[in-house]
Structure formats: structure tokens, C-alpha cells
Amino acid sequence: MEAICNNLSSGYSLRQRALKLLKSRQFVSTTPESASETLKLIHELEVHQIELEIQNEELVQSRNLAVESAEKYIELYDSSPVGYITLLREGVIVEVNLSGSHMLGKERSQLMSSHFGFFITDDTKAVFNLFISNIFSSKTKETCEVNLLSSNNTVLNVHLTGMISHDSDRCRINVVDITGLKQAELEIQHKNDELRKLNAEKDKLFSIMAHDLRSPFSAFLGLTEILSAKLQEINHSSIQSIAISLRQSALNVFQLIENLLEWSRMQRGLVEYKPRSILLADLVSSAIKTLTETAKQKDQKIQLHVPESLFVKVDIGMLESTLRNLISNAIKFSNRGDEIQISARIVCKDIIEVTVSDNGVGISNELLGHLFHLNEQVCSKGTEGELSTGLGLLLCKDFVEKNGGEIRVESILGKGSKFSFTLPMAHSIESA
């Protein structure tokens, strides 16, 4: 309409245009000279008629432009990915576009006269109420983030931008779905948490390597220094005692390095899970053999109470490593002459529980909650100074969970500990 008005102001006046159009029609009067006044009147009427015709054409053009603009507005309004909602001061919906109705999960006709606050989740309703109050009180643009609960129970995270309308009784709200953005933020947060955890684990590993490798090597070097400097003065019994100590230091270093390598391979995803069905008693016996000499040096006995008929489906290497670490810990933290018990039982259908128990020094309640966390300091020494970093228990947890089981511990300080873990049961043996 504004373009048309500008066009009229810059051209002829309406009357001038009508006069020009009248001349082009070449009107010829047949009226006698004496009727000149009548001709003038007719002329004026014809001019006014043409003026009306021009105005009518302009009105039709204006109407067509207005209809076209309205159609474009409605198309943009409804096709926009942003929800547009008009609310009364009480929060009642009076207008909503298609995107807004989709977000709320209802047809537009069903949303009219509904209260927008009904779609706000309880945990963000206070935020929304303050948002509406601020729009009408401050009369400035307001923003907030709330959660929408649609009719199909889908929760959307949305960003609202609102401003009061010209009549001051309504406000217009833009609703932008930011659910995907929030999920991406949570994913980034999760990745950041994982990175922090990995950095903590890396720092812990460096701490173990720097501190706990130094201790056995220092003992090892000290014993070799004694041998090299005073070998001629030392009797056979002392040499044998030093040799036993050297062997124990070497075993401590070897076990620590082995655990470090296993842990590193686990964290890099290089340990492949290959489950097989196998007789549990054979696997436990194999693990005990590797530690029999260590137990014998402390006059300890390892008692096996595993039924011969129990089969498990596990990764053999992972289970052997788990058993070695648990039995080794039982030996370290048991006193000379103690017994270590290894048992197994069916706890429910297709689940077997294996338990390694001792009557040793036990674990304090303070340390119990930190045993399976790398970022916690749980390093301690055995009853005869044996090294223990706690890394072996982390491997046990990872290996047990990799095999679909769970591990737990019960302990009383001064009375011993009992480590139990579950495994999936099998019904026959598989050939290699």
C-alpha cells in the first residue's frame, strides 16, 4: 500500500489522470450549443466515474498485494522451525504456529485457550512463572530455558524469548528447541569427565612407577651391594637369606611390571575377550601352582574347595590373572603359618561365585571403599614387607566385569579378608 501511495504522489493527481483518460476516449458531444451547462455536468460525472474506476483498480491491486503478503506471512509463520506463541497475561495461549503445536504435541485447535504453564515441567515451572512476570512488569525482552512436557510424554529442552505486545495485554514468545544442543553439551561434559579420569589414572600410574618401583629396586640394589662388598665375610646361611630376599624383591618388581603392562593394554583396548567353557577346578589349580613356592616361604597352605563338576565360560587368561592377584594378596597379607581358602559355589541359575579368603591382617573400613579406584591411594605392605600397590585389584575388577561378573570384598581389621566374584556358568567343556 505504501508503494502505491508513493507512486500516486510522484505522478499525476487522481483528477489529472482521469481527465487524460477521458480525452483518450475521444468523447464527442451531440448536444446543441445551448446545452453547454449540461455537457459540463456530464463531463464532470464522467471524470468522477473514471476516478472511481481508477480508485477501484488501485484498491483491487492493494487488496491483492495485501492477500499475497498475508499468505507469505502465514507461510513463513507456519514453516518456521521456531515456535511462535502468543499468550495472554494469565499465560493462556491465543495464537500458535505449526512448530509450536508440534513441540507441545497437540493440534492448534486443541491448544487455543490452554494454559501454556501446563506444558512446563515441575522442576522449571518457577523459572517460567518468573519469566512471564518479568515480561509484563519490565516490558523488556526476557529469556529463559525451561523443559516442555508434550502430550506424548516427550521432554524437550527449550529456550524462550518473550516480549510484550503493543496492547500490553499479550506477549509473544519464541520457542527454540535446544534438546540436541543440551545433549551435545552433556556428551562434551561426559567426555571431559572421562579425560579427567584418564589424566588422574595416568598420574596415578606415574606415581606407582616413580614410588613403588623405586622401593623394591632400592632393596635389590642394597642386597647386591652387600654381596659384592662383603661376600667373603658372609656365611652360607646369610647368603641364602640374602638370596631369598633378592628373589622376593625380583618377584615384587616382576608382578608390578606385569600388572602395569596388563593395565596399560586394558586401557588401550588391546586385551581381546575370548570366552571358553572350562573346568573351574583345573583353572584354579593352575593359578595356585604359580604361587605355591611363595606361600611355602611363609609356611602357608592354600586349601582348595572347588567342586570338580563346575564349568565356567570365561576368558581363561583374564580369570587366571584375577586368581593370581587375589591369591597373591592373600599370601602377602596373611601371617606366617596361616591358611588361605579358595572355594566356589553355585549362587543361582547359571551363576558361580568364587571366593578367596584369608585370616590375615584385614582391611580398615577407611580403605575398603577405595580398593577398586585408581585415583585413591591404597598402597600398603604385606606382613613381611611385601609390596602392594592396589593395581592388581583394579585388574581383577576389570577382568571380572569383562566376563560378565561382579566383585566384592568383606573384611574385618585384624581378622582377615574375603574377596568374592561371580562368573557365568557353563554346562560342558570346550576344546581349545
N, C-alpha and C positions, 0 to 999 in steps of 0.2 A: 504493500500500500504506500509506503514511504517513497519507493522508487517511482510510482505512478504520479504522486503529488509533485515530486521534483520535476518530473517530465512536463507536467502541466504548467508549472511556474516558469519554466525556461522557454516554453513555446508560446503559441497564441493563447489568448483568453478563450474561455468557452464560447463566448458570443462571436468573437472573430472567426473561430473555426467553423461555427455554424453558418455565418454569412458566406464564407468561402465555399462551403459545401453546397449552399443554396444556389450560388452563381453557377457552380459546375453542373447543376441540374437544368440550367437554361430555361428557367420559368418565363413563359410569355403570357402577358395579360391580354385577355379578350374583353376586359371591362371598358366601357366608354370613359372618356376623359373626365366626365363629370363625377365619376365614382372613384376619384383618387384616394379619398379617405378610406374607403372600403378596401382598396388594394393595399394601402399601408397596413391596415389591420390584419388582412390576410397574410401579408408579408411577415408581420411580427409573429403571427401564430405559427407560420411555417418555420420561422427561425427558432421559436421555442420548442417546436416539435423536434427539430433536428438536434437542439441542445439536449432534449430529453433522450433522444436516441444515442447521442454520444455518451451521456452520463450512464445510460443503461449498459452500453458496451463496456465502459470502464468499470462499472460495478460487477458485470459478469467476469471480466478479467481479474478484478480484485478478489472476487469470490473463488475463482479457480485457483489463483495463487494461494489464497488462504487455505483452501482444501488441500492443495498439494503440500504446503508447508506443514499442515496438521498431520497429514499422512506420513510425511518424513519424520516428524517429531515422534509420532506414535511408534513408527518402525524402529527408530533409534532408541526410544524409551523401553520398548519390549525386548529388543535384540541385544541390549547392553548386558555384558556379563556381571555388571554391578547391580545389586538390588536397590531399587528406589522405593521408599515407603514414606507416605505422608501420615502423620499422627496428629490427633487432637491433643490438647493439653493433658488430658487424662490417660494418654497412651493408646487410644483407640485407633485402629487402622481405618483410614478413609480412602487411601489410594495405594496401589502396589503394582509393580511391573511383573513381567513373567519370571525374571530371575529371582525377584524377592519371593514370589509364591513358590518357586521350586525349592528355595532354601528352607522355607517353612513347611514344605511338604503338603500343601493344600492348594485347591483351585482358588483363583482370585475371588470368585463369588462367595466362597466359604469364609474368606478372610475378612471381608467387609464387616465392620463393627466389632471385630475380635480385638481383644486387648493384646498388644504386642508383648507385654511383660509375661504372658502365659507361656511364651516360647523361650524365655530366658531360663537357663538352669539355675537352681537354687544357689549354687556357690558363686554366681556372678550377678545375681539379681540386685544386690545392693549397689554394685558398680553401675548398673543400668539406671536404677532409680536416681542416683546422683547425677548421672549424665543428662537425663531428661529435665531434672530440676534446674541444672545449670544453664541449659539451653534457653528456658523461658525466663529465668531470673537475670542472667547476664546478657542475653540477646547477642551472644557472640558464637562463633563456630566452636563446637566441642567435639572431642574424640574420646573413644574408649575401646576396649577389647572385652568381649563377652563370649559366652558359649550359648549357641542356639540348640534347642532340642526340637527336632522336627517331628511330625506326626508318625513317622516310621521309626522313631527312637534313635535316629542318627544324630550324633552330636557334632556340630560344626563350630570351629573357632572363627569368629568374625570380627572385623574392625568396623566400627560405626563412626560416621562423621555426620553431625547434625547441625542444623541452623534454623532459626525461627523464620516463619514465612511473613509476608507483608502485613497480613491481617492480625498477626500476633496471637492468633488462637490455634495455629497449627505449626508444626515443624516438619521439615523434610530431612530424611535420614538416608544416607548412602550406606549400603551394607556390602562389604567386601569379604569374600570367603578366604581366610588365611590359614585354613586347616593344613594344606600342603606345606606352607611356609613353616608352621609350627612343628609339623612332623620332621621337616628338614632340620630345624633348629635342635629338636630333640636328638636326631641322629648325629648331628655335629657334636652335641654335648656328650652323647654316648661315646663317640669316637675319641673325644678329648679325655673322657674318664679312662678309656682303655689305654690311651697314650700315657696318661699319668701313672696308671697301674704298671704299664710296661717299664716306664722310667724308674719307678720305685723298685720293681723286680731287678732291673739292670743294676741299680745302685746296691741292692742287697747282694747280688751275685759278686759285684766288685768287692764288697765288704768281706764276703766269705773268702774270696780268693786272696785278698790282702791280709786278712787277720788269721783265718783258720788254716790256711796253707803254711803260713809262717811258723805257727806253733809246732806242728809235727816235724817240719824241716829243721827247726832250731834244735829240737830234741835229737833228731837224727844226726845233725852235724856235731852236736856236743858229744854224743856217744862215739862217733867216728874219731873225734879229736882225742878222746881218752884212749881209744885203741891205738891210734897212731903214735901218741906221745909216751904211753906207759905200758905198751904191750908186754915188754919183758918183765915188768914188775907185777902184772896181774895174774892171779892163779886161774886155773881152769874153770872153777865154779863161777868166778866173777865174769870171765869171758862169756860163759854160757848165759849168764844173766843179762849181760850187755847185748848179746846176740838176740835173745828173746825180746828185749826192749826195742832193738833195731827193727826186728820183724814186725812188731806191733805198730811202730811208727810208720813203717812202709805200708802196712795194711790200711792204716788210717788215711794216709795220703792217697793210696790207690782207690779206696772206697769213695773218698770225697771227690776225686777227679772223675771217677766213673759216674757218680751221681750228677756232677756238673755237666758232663757230656750228655747224659740221658735227658736232663732237664732242658739243656740247650736244644737238643733235637726235638723234644716235645713242643717247645715254644715256637719253633720254626716249621712245625707241621711235617717233620721228616720221619716221624715214627708211624709206620703203617700198621693199621689194626687188622690182624689176620686171625679171626677166631677159629678154634678147632675143638672138637669134643675129645676129652682125655680123662683118664682115671685120676681123680684128685690126689689119692694117696701116693701115687708114683711121683706126681709133681712136687708134693710137699717133701717127700723123702729126698728127692734130688736137690732141693734147696737146702735141706738140713746138712747134707754131705759136705757142702762147700764151707759150712761153719762149724763142723764138728771139732776141728782142731782148735779153733778159737775158744769154744766152750770148754774144751778139755783143759786148756791152760788156766781156767778159773775153777776147775773141778766142778763144772756144772753139767747137768744132764738135761737132754731135750727129750721130753716124752711126747709120743705121737698117739693121738686118739682120733684117727680118721677112718671111718668105715671103708672097707675095701670095695664096696659096691657103688660108691658115689662118683658120678661122672659130671664134669662141668664143661661148658662151651666157652672158652676164653682164648685170648691171645697168650700163648704159652710164655713168651719172653716177658710180657708185662707182668703176668702172675708170678713168675719166678723172681723178678726184680722186687715185687711187692713183698713176697715172703722173705727174701733175703734181708731186706731193710728192716722189717718188723722183728725177725728173729735176731738180727744183729743188734738192734736196740735193746731187746730183752736181755741179751747177754751183757751188753755194756752196763745196763742199769740194775743188774742183779748182783747180789753179793756172791762171794766165793762159796761154792758148795750148794748153791740154790738149784732148783729145778724150773725148767721152762716147759709150759704145756701148750701143745698145738692140737686143737680139736676142730671138728666140723659136724654140722647137723643140718637137717632139712627144717627150715623155719616155716615154709608154706609151699604151696604148689609151685614147682619149678624154680625155687629159690633156695640156695645153700648158704649158710653162714659159716665162715672160717674165723677162729679166734686164736690169737697168740697172747698168752697170759704169763705173768711172772710175779714173784713175791719180793721184788726189789724195792728200790727207794721211792717209787711212785712219783707223781707229778702234782705240783701245787695247783690249787684252783685258779690262781692267777695266770698260770701258764697254759692251763687246759684249753682256754678259749682262743689261744694264739697258735696252736700247734700246726694248723694247716694254712697259715698265711705267711707268704714270703716276706712281706714288709714288716713283720713283727720279729723282734729279737728273742729267739728261743734256744740259742746255743747254750749247751751245758756239757759237763764232763761226766763220764761214767764212774762207777765205783772205784776203778783203779786208774783214773785219769784218761780214759779213752775219749777221743774227740767225737763230738756230735754237734752238727750244725742245724739239724732240723730239716735240711733239704731232702733227705730220704723220705720223710713223711709226706712232703709235698708231692714227690713222685708217686708214692703209694696212693694218695688221693686221686691224682690224675689218672693213673693206670686203672684203679678200681672203677672210677666213673666211666672211663673209656670202655670198660667191659660191661657197662650197664648196672653197676652195683653202687653201694654206699659204704662209707667207712665211718666208724665212731670209736670213741675211747672212753673208758671208765678207769678212774684211778683214785687211790687214796694215798696221800703222802705218808711214806714210811711203811706201807703195806703192799705196794705193787700196782701194776697196771694191766689192763686188758684191752687189746685192740681187736675189734671185730669188723669184718667186712663181708658183704654179700656178693654172690656170683650167680649167674644163670645156670640152672641145672640142665644136664643133657641126659639122654637115655641109652646111649651106646657110644663106643669109641670110634674115632675116625682114623683111617690110615693116613700116614704122612704123604 
